[in-house]
Amino acid sequence: MENKYEDAEQESVKKTFAGEKNKLAKMTFNEKVEYIFSYYKLHIFAILLAVIALVWGIHHALTYVRYEFYGLVVNSSEVDSSRQQDIHDYLGMGKHEGVSISSDVYSDERGDMAYGNRLDLLIATGQMDFAFTDEAGLEYLEDNFFHSKEELDVSLELLKEYGTITGDKPAKDISGSPIQEYFGLEDDVHYLFFYPGELNKDKLKAFKKMLDEIEAGTIK
C-alpha cells in the first residue's frame, strides 16, 4: 500500500499531528529544519511574538512606576538622587508609585529648548511639587509662577501651612541647614519652594515633616 505521506501530492495532504510526526521521522536533521521552517515559520514567529508580549506584559506589571511626587533642582546639576527612594519610603508610597527629582533645570537661556524653556514645561505639565533653587531661580518662579499680587498673596497663605516662608519670599531659606547636605545641594541653592496647590497637599505636608526631622537630626 502506497504511503500517503510520500506521494507526489503530499503537500496537499491534511497535516495531522500523527502524519507530520510520521513524515519528520523519515527525514534527516537538516531536512527536518528546512521542512519546519518552510511550512511553519509563520506559526513560529507568531508564537515568538506571543511569548515576547507575555514576558513584556509580566515585566511591566511587576516593575512599572507611576510618578506621583515631583521635585526640581533649579540652576544646578547637583543633587543626591538616592533621596528619591528615601522620600518614597517616608511618605509610605506604594510599590508602583514613584518620586522624581530632576536637576539641570535652569531659569535662564541654559534651559531653553527647541519647544520652550524646560522649567516652564515641567511646571506646566505638573512636574513640580517642590523645588530647591538659588536666588535667581526663586525670582524666576515668583515672576512666572504667580500671575498677580492677589494670586501671590493667596499662595503665601497656603505656603504658611507648610512653614515655607522667609520674610516676604514664597520659599524657605535653608542656608546652612542639614537639608542642603542631605540632598547634596550646592551652597547657593538654598531656597525650598513648595507648589501652593491642593493636588499633593497631603504629600507636601508629610514631606515637610520629613524635612523637619532632617533639620532636627532625626533623619541623617
N, C-alpha and C positions, 0 to 999 in steps of 0.2 A: 504494500500500500504506500502510495507516494506521500511523503511528509509535507503537509500543507505549509510548513514554515520554510521550505526550500524551493518551492516552485517559482516560476517567473513572475507571478502576481503577488509575491509575498508582502510587498509594501502596502498592498491594499487589504491585507488580512486584518481583521479586527485585533488590536493589540491587547489581548487579555494578559493578566499577570502571569498565568501559567505559560502562555505562549511566549511571552518575552523572556521569561526565565529559561525556557527550553532553547530558544534561539541564542541567547547570550552564552549558554553553557557550551555551545559548539564553536565559539569564537575565541581567537587569541586575545591577549590583554589589549594590544593596540587596536584590534578590531572592535573590541567592546567600547573602548574610549571613543573611537571615531563614531561608532553607531549611536552611543548615548548622546554625544554632543550634537550629532546631526539631527536627531529626532526629538531630543528632549531639552535643547538649550533654552528655549523659551520658558519651559517649566522650571528649569534650574535657576534661571535669572529671576523668575517670579518668586521662587522660594527664598532665594538670597535676599531679595528686596524686602520680603515679608519679615525675614529674620532680623535684618538691619533695622527696619521700622520698629519691630517689637523691642529690640535691645535699646534703641534710642528712646522709645517711649518709657521704658522702665527706668533708664538712667535719668531722664528728665524728671520723672515723677519723684525720684529719690533725692535729686540734687538741685532742683530749680530754686532760685531765690527771687523773691519779690521785694524790692527795696521800698521801705516804708518810712525811713527816717534819714534825713539828708543834712550833711554839714559841708561848708565850704571853707577853704583857707584862701583868703583874698590877698593878692600881691605877694605871694610867697609859694615856693615849691616844697617847703619843709613841713612835714607832719609825720607823726608815728602812726602809720596806717593800721597797725595791730590793735589800736584802741577802738577800731570799729567793732571788733568782736567783744571787747570789754563793755562797750555801751549796750550792745545787743543783749549780753547776758544780764547786765544790771537792770535793764528795762523789762526783762522777762519776756523777750520777744520769741516767737515761735521758730521752729526749725527752718521754715521756708521764708521767714521774714528777714530782711537784711538792713544793715546800716551802711551808708556810703559817705565817706569824707573825701571830697575832691579838692586837690591843691592845684597849683599852676592856673589859678583863675585870677585874671587881672582886670583892674578898673581903668587902665589906660590902653594905649594902642597895642600893647603886647597881647591883649585879649581879643583883638579884632580878628574875625574870621571872614570867610567869603560871604557868609549869610548873617553877619552881625557879631556883636560882642558876646563872647561865651558866657560871661557873668550874667548879662541880661537874659540870655536864652535859658540858662539854668533856673533863674528866678521865675521867668515866665512859664516854665514847664513844671513848676512846683518842686524843684530840686534844691530848695534851701529852707531848712527849718532853723538852722543856726549858722553862724559864721564867725570865724576868727579872722580879724582884719587889722591892718595898720590904720594910721590916721587918714591917709588918702582914700583908702577903701571905704572907711566909715563915712567920709564926706560924700563919696560917690553914692553910697546906699541912701544917705539922707536926701540927696538931691534927686535921685532917680526912683527911689522906692516909695517915698511919700510925695503925693502929688499936690498937697495943700497943707497949710498950717493946721487946719481942723483935723485932717487925717493924721498928721504927726501927733497932735495932742491926744487923739483917741488911742493911737498906738502907744504913746508914752504911758497912758493909764494901764493898758494891757501889760506892757513890759514891767511895770512896777510890781505886778503879781509875781513875776519871776525874779525880782530883785536885780534886774539887769539895767540899772540906770546909773549914770555917772554925771552928776550935775544936770545939765540940760541936754546931755547926749543920750540917744536911744541905744546905749550899749554899756557894758560893764568894763571898767578898766582893770585888767588882770596883770598889770605890770608887776613883775617880781613875784607873782603868785605861783604856787606849786602847779597850777593848771597849765602854765606855759611849759614847764618841764615835762609834765605828764604827757602832754600831746606833742612834745618835740617841736615847739614853735620857736621861730626866731624872735629876738628881743623886741623888734619894732612891731611885731604882730601881737598887740596887747589889748585889743578890744574884743569883747564877746558880744555878738549881736544875735538876738532871738527874733524869729519871724513872728510878728504880733498878730497872729491869726488864731482861728479856732480849730482848724483841722487836726493838728497834732498837739493840742494843748496839754493833754494828759502826759504824753511822752516828754514834752518840754519840761513840765513840772518835775517829772521823775528824773530827767537829765539834770535839771538844776539841783536836785537833791544829791545826785552823784557828784556834781561839781563842788557842792558844799563839803562833802566828805573828802574830796581830794584836797581842798584847801585846809581842812581840819587835820589832814594827815591820816585819816582813817583808811583811805584808799591810796596806795602808792604805786 
